[in-house]
């Protein structure tokens, strides 16, 4: 039995436009690098804005440190001629140290939140590049630092009569930049360790920066360190920041040599830390660790 003829005539064929003949099908354009960085910053900003415990934690420890060392400095001001010359030197040391600590911890926590949520694999099937991811981590570290320090900096004015902006003045911007750079460097190193070794290295994210505290002359001059420790202290960028801070607080003005040494060391260590992070990222991607990280 033969099939009936098509009464409606021949079956219509698709046009050249419908068939795609002679027409190039363009893939959608990926968003630009600033938009990708901004998207990552917004992701973590929404997490931060939607969780008041996160915001409270950022201000809690700097405030506690300020109160402990602030009251101690008030006591020493009446019992030590060295402190009496500049009663705010300990308070300034506490606040500047927290710039370094908050920037490193802020970067590490932002990185860890991606690992805790097992989100690294999702991020890097997108057009996001490793260097753009690092840029977003740095921006979030800066935001977390500013939020965390705002309360103790303001409390220091009525409680201890110490105004960080007035006491240090314009050099504060240079000190802030160098301390944030050091925090970012330590944050990149700990993030690289986490990429290479997984969550077994998580403790380094919390303790790495505090290894620098006794060696960076935060609360005392470098000359007071033992002779064998002093050379180690001299290769750390924060040492020159805190030495410069004491010079400003004691009325000796800003020593540009200290500032140049801090910036130079930061640039060298920053380049090395970036190379280590990128190598650790490539290793993690090659062996499949980006899909295996998490709690």
N, C-alpha and C positions, 0 to 999 in steps of 0.2 A: 504494500500500500504506500503510495507516494504522498509526502506531506503536501497540504494545500498551498497554492501560491499565496504570497503575501498580498492581500488585497490593497493594502495601504501603500504599496510601492516599495522601493528599495529602502533598506535600513539606513537612516541618516548617519553619516560619518562625522566625528568631531572635527571642529575647525582646527586650523593650525595653532591658534592661540590656546584652544582648549587642550590640544594634544601636547603642547609645549614644544612644537617643532619650530626651530629657529629662534627660540626665546631662551635666554639664560636665566636659570632660577637662582636668585641670590639668597644666600643664607643671611639671617638677621645679624646685624652688626652687634658685636659685644660692647657693653658699656665701657667708657673710658676709665683709665686708671684712677683718677680722682673720685669718680662715682663709685668704683668698687671699694676704694678705701673708705669713703663716706658711708657706704652700706654696712661695712663691718663695724665702723664706729657706732652707727645707729643701732645695730644689733645689740651691742654691749651697753649702750646708753639706755636702751629700753629695759634691759635686764636690771641695770642699776636703779633706774627711776622707779621701777615697779617693785622694789624690795627695800623697804626702809632698814632692815637689819644690815644690808650691805653698806649703806651710807653711814649707819651708826658705827659699824666696825672700823671704817676708814678714819673716823675722827676720834675713836675711843683711845687707842694706844698713844697717838701723839699728845692728846690731852692729859692722860695719866702721866706720861713722861714729863710734860711741862710742869705739872703740879709737884711731882717729886723733886725734880732738880731746881725748880723755882724756889720752893720753900728752903731747900738746902742752901741755895745761893744767898738767900736772905740771912740765914744763920751765919754763913761764912763771911758775909760782908761786915759783920761786927766783930769777927774773930780772926780775920786774915788780912794783912796789909795788901797782899797781891790782889785779892778779890775786891778789897775796898777801892782800889784804883779804878775798877770797872765792874760794878756789881752785876751788870747784865751779861758778862762773858759766858757764864754757864747757860743762861737762858738762850742766848744766841746760838751756842753750840748745840743745845737740844733741838731748837727749831731748824737749824741748818742740817743737822744729822737726819731729821725726819724727812727733809726733802729727798735725800738720797735713799733712805729706807722705803719711803712711800712710793717713790717712782719705780724702784726695783720690784717691790711686792705687787704694786698695781699692774705692772706688765706681766709678772708671773701668774697672778690670779686670773687675768684676762685670758692668758694662754691656757691655763689649767681648766677654765670653764669649757673650753672647746674639747679638751680631752675627757673631762668628766661626762659630758653629754654625748661622747662618741661622734663628734660632728666634723672631725678633720677630713674624713673621706668625702662627706657632702660638700665641704668647702672647695676641695680641689678637683671635683668634677665640673666646677664652674670655671669661668675664665680668670678667677683670682690667681695672681702670681704670688710666690713666696715673699718677694720684697714689698708688695702691696700689703700683704698680711702683716708683716713686721711694722710697716708704717702705721697701720691701724692700731697695733698693739702699743706703739709709742704714743699715739694721740690719746688712747685710753689711759695710759700710765700718767700722762700729764693731767688729764681731767681728774683722775683719782687723787693725785697729789694735791691739786688745788682744793678739792673738796675736803680732803682729810686734814689739811693744814689751816683752813680758814678759821675753824673754831679755836684752836690753841693760840694762833697768832693774835686773834682778837681778845682772848681771855688774858693774855700776858699784859695787856695795857692796863686794865683796872687792878689786876691782882698784884703785879710786880712793877708797875710803872715802866714797863719795857715796850717801846714801840719799835718793832723790827725795821720798819721803813724809815723811821727818823734816825734810829741809832746807827744803821749801816748805810742808808741812803742809796745812791745810784749803784755803787758796787754790788748791791744785793742782786741785781739782774745778772751780773756776770757770775756771781757765786751760784745762783739758782741754775743757770744754764749748765755750768760744769757739773754740779751735783746730779742734775737730771741725766746728763750724758753718762755719768758713771753708773747710775741706777739702770739705765737702759742697757749698758754694756753687760752688767752682771745679769740682767734679765735675759738677754740674748744667750748668754752662756748657759744659764740654767734651763732655758727653753730647749737649747740644743741637746743638753744632757737628757731631758725628758723625751725628746724625739728619738734619741739613739738607744736609751736604756729603759724607756717606758716609765710606768708609775712607780717602779722601785726607786727612782731618783727624785721622787716628789719632795722628800725632806730637804733637798738642796735648795728648792725654791723658797723655803722659809728661813733657812739659816745662812745662806751664802753671804748675804750683805753684812751680817753681823760679825763675820770673821774680820771684816775691815775695821770695825769700830775701835778695838784696842791699838791698831797699827796706824790709824789715820790721824792721831793727835787731835781728837775731837774736843776734849775738855782740858788738855794740857799741852804745853809746847813740845815740839819734837825733841828738843835738847834734854827733856826729862826722861826720855826712853833710854833703856840700856844700849851700850855702844853697838852690840851685835844686831839689835833690832832696828836701829836708826836707818841703816842703808835700805832695809826693806820698806820702811815708812816713806823714804824719799822717792820710791818708784810708784807710789800710789797717788793718783790725781787728787783725792779728797784732802790729803795732807796739806797741799798748797792752798786749798780753799780755806781750811780752818786756820792755817797760819795767817793767811791774808785777812780773815775775819777778825782775829785777835788784834792785828795791827790797826785795823779800822776802829775797833771798839776802844782800844787804848789811845786813840787819837794820833796815830802815826801815819795815817793816810793809807791809800791802797798801794801795795807793792806790785807793780806790773810784772815783775819777774815771776812772782808766785802765780799770777793769773796766766801768763804765757806757758809756764811749765804744766799747769793743770790742763789747759786746753790742748797742748801738744801731746801729752800722755793720753788724754781721752781720745784724740783722733787716731793715734796708733793702735790703742787697745780696741777702739771701736771697729776699725778695719779688720783686725784679727778676729774679733767676736762675730762680725758679720760673715766672714769666710767660714768660721766653724759652724755657725747656724745653718748656712746654706748647704754645707757638706752633710751635716746631720739630717737635714730635710731630704736631700737627694737619697741618702742611705735609707731613711725611713720609707720613702716612696718606692724604692727599688725592692726592698724586702717585704713590702706590704704592711708595714707597721701603722700607716695612716688609718687603715681599716680595723686595726686590732686594739687601738688604745681605748682606755676607759676605765671606769671603776671595776 
